Amino acid sequence: MLRVTIELVPFGIEEEAREIGKMVIANDGSRGYGVGDYAYAFTYTDRPANVSTGTIKNFTRSLGAWSLVKRILNKRTEEKTPLTERLEERL
């Protein structure tokens, strides 16, 4: 599982840093080594907000974690699966 946390650091002052968003991503285990199918959930954590969930299919793992995050943010399907529901519990 991957977890991406967004922090706001006002004026670069670390002591005032606070989390404002979180994303969790999990491989569903249905493919082999080089390609993966992933479920994700993300939301703001500093205010009331809906949780966005979905899946990414057939992702080439060698592209790296940031490419996966980019693909998720560009897609945003709002798809619900048993795995996305489990990820929502981790936010």
N, C-alpha and C positions, 0 to 999 in steps of 0.2 A: 504494500500500500504506500502511496505517496501522500504527503500532506503539504499543502502550500498555505502559508500564512502571510497575510498582508498587514504590515504595521505602519502606522503614521508616526513619524518622528518630528514633532514640531520644531522648526528652526534647527534641526540636527541635534537637539538636546535629548540624549539617550534616556535620561531619567524621566522624561515626559512621554516616552514611547507608549503606544497602546495599540492593541490589535483591533483592526477594523474589518477584516474578512478572512475567511478560511475556505479551502477546497480540499476534498479528499478524493483520491483516485485509486481504484483497485482493478487489478487484472482478474478477469473472471475464470481464468485457467482453461479456456476451451481451445486454445491454439498452441502451436509449438514454440520453439525457442526464439525465432527471429521475428515473429509477428504476434500481436496480442489484441484481444478485445477487452475494452476497459469500460467500467461504469464510473460515474463521477457524481458528486454533489458539492455545491458551493453556495455560500451566502455571505451577507454582511454580518458581522458579530457585534457591531457597535450601535445597532438600531433595529427596530422590527423590520424584517424583510422576508420575502419568500425564499425558499430553498430551490435552486435550479438543479435539476438532475438530468441524466441522460447516459448515452453510451457512445463509444467510439469503436468502430469495428475495423479490423484488418490494419492496425497501426504498426508500421515498421519500427521496431524498437531501437534500431541503430540511429534513428533520427534524434533520439534523446528526449529527456523529460520536458524541456522547454517547448519543443515542437509539439509534444502531446498537450501541454497546457494551452498553447496557442490554438491548436485544433479544437479543443474543448470550448474555448471562449468564442471562437468563430462559429461554432455549430449551435450550441444551446438548444437542444431538441425538446427539453422538458419531458423526456421519456422516463417512465417509471418501470422498474424491474425489481425483483426481490433483492438483488444486490444494491441497487440505488437506495432502496428503503433502509437497508442495513447501514449504508454509508451516512445517510441523513442522521442516524442516531449518534454518529461520531462528531457531528458539528457542534 
